[in-house]
Amino acid sequence: MKLCQKCGSLLAPVKNGNKIEFFCHKCNKKQRIDKENIPKFTEKIDRAPQDEIPIIEKQTNILPITNEECPECGNNEARWWTQQTRSSDEPETRFYRCTKCAKTWREYS
């Protein structure tokens, strides 16, 4: 970051032909970039252990359970969820997954 010596505004690097110069948009002052003044931008991000995303190995069932008969095994319990599978002016599709055999089926409203 370089500041203008005349007005104190932030200088922006601007390409002039085949060279790059610093230019002040407020007072129109130009400043040549020497090899020592070449802007280098770096960023270092330190991550704390609490920033890591936990990976859950086991399967968790957080879906609600309802009384619905499984067409595969005849079990009367199934987990369910809804999802918009068609256009937005049509109703959602309801999905069921058997708690016994894990067969998944859908019901259109």
N, C-alpha and C positions, 0 to 999 in steps of 0.2 A: 504494500500500500504506500503510495507516494502522495504527498500534499503539495499544492501549488505554493511557491515561495512568495507570490504576489498577494493572493487573496485567501489562501488557506483551504481552498476547496480540494476535493479528491480528484486526482489526475487519472485519466483513463488512457490505456494504451490504444493507439490508433495507427493503422497501417498507412504509410505515406510512400507510395511507390513500392520499392522492395525493402524499405526499412520501417521499423516501428518506432514511434515517438510517443511520449506522454503528452496529453492535450487537456487543457482546462476548459471546460464548457462554460464557465462563468466569465472568465476574463480573456479567453482565447489565447492564452500563453502556451507555447510549445516548449518541450524540454527533450533533449536528445537522450536516448537510452544508451548508457555505456555498458560494457560487458559486466561490470560490477553491479549495475542497476537493473539487470534483466529480472523482471518479476517471476517468482516461482511460487506456485500455490501448492501447499501440502495440507493434508488433514489427517490427524491421527485420532482414532476413536478408541477409547479405553472402555472395555466392557466389564462390568462387575458380574460375579457369579449369579446374582439374582436376576440379571437381564437375560439369561439363557432361557430358551423355550423348553419346558419339560416334555419329554417323550414318554407317553403312557403305553406300556407294552401290553397290558391286559385289555381285554375288550370290556367296555363298560356299557351297560344298558340303562340309558337315561330316558328312553322313550316310554310313554304311558302305556298301560295295559288295558285292554277292553275285552269284552266277551264277544268273540267272533270265531266261527267254526273254520278250521283249516281244511281246505279242499283236498289236501294230501293225506293227512294222518287223522283228521277228525277231532283234534285237540280243540278245546273251547276257549283258549287264551291266546291273544295275539298282541304284539306291540304295534302301534300305529303312528303315522305321521302324514302330513299333507304337503303337496308340492304343486306349484303352478307349472303344468306341463304343456298347456295349450295357450292360446292367446288370452290376454288379460280380461276380455269381456266374457270369458267362459269360466265356470267354477273350477276349483282346485281338484286335483286327483288325490284320493285317499289311498295310502299304501298300508298294507298289513304284513307283519312277519310273525310266523308261528313261534311261540316260546318253546315248543318241543322239538320240531324238526327243522326250524329256521327257513321254511319255504316262504317266499315273498310273493304277494299278489296285490292287485290294485282294484279299486272300485271307482268308477266314474260317477259323478253326481248327476 
